[in-house]
């Protein structure tokens, strides 16, 4: 035997409250004004030199910007072989189109690109070897952890 008609009627306020809460959350996202702190925070790990891999990470960053605009704070922590993407003069071949996308994302959309100091030290680089908009983290893995502790969602490929 199914639920009584009265039980179904009593569920309507609960359903309405759930839907109202979802609508309020969406309305809050829609009420973001320029200059307001972003409601969303995400950190990507980029740790490979493979161009296709790097393109996938940058495509995801672009999708986040497309979906949330300035209502998302994005950081990309670059460690290991991926570090060449951030260098003024990479020691590995990096397609110019990827280098340009990184510059565009940093300068026009506020995406933070954070270079791992351990990786830089391993290959003998300093911040003078990095492009001007790059941030430095003594330990890239620690930066990933600290950003997560600050509420950033972690994305890795």
Secondary structure, DSSP 8 states (H G I E B T S, - for coil): ----HHHHHHHHHHHHHHHHHHHHHHHHHHT--TTS--SEEEEEEE----HHHHHHHHHHHHHHHHHHGGGEEEEEEE-GGGGGGGBTT-SS---HHHHHHHHHHHHHH--EEEEEHHHHHHTT--GGGB-TT-EEESSHHHHHHHHHHTT-EEEE-
